[in-house]
Amino acid sequence: MPRPRLIALFIPLLLLLGCSFTEGPAPQEPDFEASIRWTSYGIPHIRSRTWGGAGYGLAYTIAEDAICVLAEDFATVRGERALYFGATARNIDSDAFHKGLLSGERITGYYDHEYAQTRELIDGYVAGYNRYIADHKENLPASCAGKPWIKSIDVDDTARLAIGVGIRYGLGRFTTGITSAEPGAATTAMLAEDPASVPGSNALGFGRTLTRNGKGILLGNPHYPWHGGSRFHLAHMTIPGELDLMGVGLITTPRIAIGFTRHVAWTHTVSTALRFTLFRLDLAPDDPMSYRLGNEYRPIRPVPVDINARSVDGKIETIKRTIYLTHLGPVLVTEDTPWSQDHAYVIRDVNYENNRGGDQYHDIGAATNVMEIRNALARHQGVSFVNTIAADASGNALYADMSAIPYVTAGQIKRCDTGLSRIGSWRVVVLDGSDPSCDWQEDPDAAAPGLMPPDQQPSLITDTYVSNSNDSHWLSNPALRLEGYSPIIGNEKEPRSLRTRAGLTFVEEVLDRGERITPEMVQELLFNHRHFGAELLLDDILTICRHEASTLDIAAACGILGEWDRKQDIESVGAQVYNELWNEIGGAVQAHLAIPFDVNDPVHTPRGLTVESPATRELVMQGLASALARLAAANVSPLSPWGEVQFAARNGEKIGIPGGNGGAGMYSVIGARLNKETSGYNPIITGNSYIQVVTWDDNGNPVANAILTYSQSPEPDSPHYADQTKRYSKSEWIRLPFTDAEIAADTIRSLELSSD
């Protein structure tokens, strides 16, 4: 049976407005101790006898590398952006959103059901963060030195941040639609999501029947932002006899979420499963503040929010906003979901109700094989919005989307559907909220009310291989298809993305040669930077060029593409021409494919262009002409090597960055827009971030080659601002020191940290 929960399906107004408590004597602060050794590239190895000490050391090391970014995120979830970062409309919306939803018992009760070790870790983390500020308040990085928002935190701040990260792809996508909703509002502007900023990932797990050493091998390749609080931070945490874990967590999370131990390695990819649903409510006649639920009417509850905003002249004024709540969640107004006389739309987010993440990752870190990881996922269902892919030292591999997913069945969607399936570019499920039977179902085997039970969530353990590149569960292994799950998790028997097909094809090529997989092969699979989309389509494009080159002045583009190596490493010449061609024609290519999708051959279909079609030829020729014009307008030569065109700027130095557009068919993903101001694809927005290839040696020790593409610190005055980025530019890896002997041999400096 699941553990009891105190958190209801949604929080009453009283709790959102806060509660009063009788103050007693202040509890005595516990003592925290940690030993920290830093190895090359600024990687901290934190050792403590206690969970509190481990959290103390982790927070201290994260703050050393990223205090400015982390402190800003704490200010954000406290609702202080308009006070410290300008009273812009976006900051005011953000403050109203966070102050309205992240308060009351939703925060103070967040850790009520955490393991004792998890709570100790958080207590230590808070103390370690505050210790860093106390130690360095006169010596902070230039980007935040002397700023008033660099201040101490408490446990409630960590709860706010944990929930804020969890709802990023649910409630957080609709901040303006929630904070600007008013009765009778027909529309609210929404911020469009930049395709170059959408997070994704690749992952491959190989089992013993395919690997040369008979052990598991894992590729973890999350595609996450290069800037802000969603950057990763690399660390190693050890509590003798309890924990020995290395990997990364987001700057904004107090734990390692992707990594490896002596037994297992795991990674995550953003899942297709919806973490929220919308509900359309029938309003009472002539009363937009009341809605029907079954045979009764309930009030929509206004929650007033006061925001402190600093004007340009430095004065602080109070701005008032209102969030409107129902038993399901806040009212949401967009162009597609108006608050009319008849209906209002509300959103319920499964991760707003999720306080299981700390315990979830505690048990993942303690697992000794992939079966125990799957059991941990089923026990807590605390992973917020990602798949889990893992491999172990015994040679098994796991794929699972066993996470926080609303319990909405296919039959329920069909019966309760309101006819709205998209808001802007986002897929949504909108149910009839006035029919109580259309709400999320409850199951005793689920970790919390409203969660889909784990036996209805897809998973696979195999000794061959598993994969995911942000498509659904269906084709994790083409020979072991996962089918029959609720469409709220993702689609089945439909075309896969070019990036998914790229990964599966690259693996298939190795297996077809009869070779056993090695870590080096897996590293090369990613770092060859092949352009799978071009491999599928470029020959047909060149055929069209030969027939039509005289039609438009695109002969130069055709010649460059003909010589291009169909890669996007820093030496490749011509990638920018294909990149801009795809930006012009990618959205229309589907209608011009020669071989359609075949459900029995989903890895190799669809493919090819209808080269004899006049419409296809015109599409390609116009696209090539536009590609050259766009490059010229940005002052980018079509003949420059890719590393001169796509780059990261570090203290005045241009560092060429390999990789490219995943939507176009690149497996090695970097997201950046062509920028006239910098004459290239810069700045880098998202893409390859922390990359790890992990296996185990004959002594049972993990062997991990990895790279943190943007380096350990976002601060220009840090010695670890660009060191790994330069290695990544050359498609190089670093060996992560894990054993005590490896750490000792590479220790650059050390610190004994104590709170007493």
Secondary structure, DSSP 4 states (H G I P E B T S, - for coil): -PPP----SS--HHHHH-------PPPPPPP-EEEEEEEGGGEEEEE-SSHHHHHHHHHHHHHHHHHHHHHHHHHHHTT-HHHHS---HHHHHHHHHHHHHS-THHHHTTTTTS-HHHHHHHHHHHHHHHHHHHHHTTS--TTTTT-TT-----HHHHHHHHHHHHTTTTGGGGHHHHHT--TT------PPPPGGG--EEEEEEE-TTTBTTSS-EEEEEEE--SSSTTSEEEEEEEETTTEEEEEEEETTSSS--EEE-SSEEEEEEE-SS-SEEEEEEEEETTEEEEEEETTEEEEPEEEEEEEEEE-TTS-EEEEEEEEEE-SS-BB---SSS---SSEEEEEEEGGGG---HHHHHHHHHH-SSHHHHHHHHHHH----SEEEEEEETTS-EEEE--SS-B---HHHHHHHB-S--EETTEE--EEETTSGGGSPP--TTSSSTTBPPGGGS-EEEESSEEEESSS-GGGSSTTS------TTT---SSPPPHHHHHHHHHHHHHHHTTPPB-HHHHHHHHHT-BBHHHHHHHHHHHHHHHHHTTTTT-HHHHHHHHH--SB-STT-BSHHHHHHHHHHHGGGGGGGEEE---TTSTTT-SEEE-TT-HHHHHHHHHHHHHHHHHHHHTT--TTSBHHHHBEEEETTEEEE---B-GGGTBSSBEE--EETTTTEE-S--EEB-EEEEEEE-TTS-EEEEEEETT-S---TTSTTSSHHHHHHHTT--EEPP-SHHHHHHH--EEEEEE--
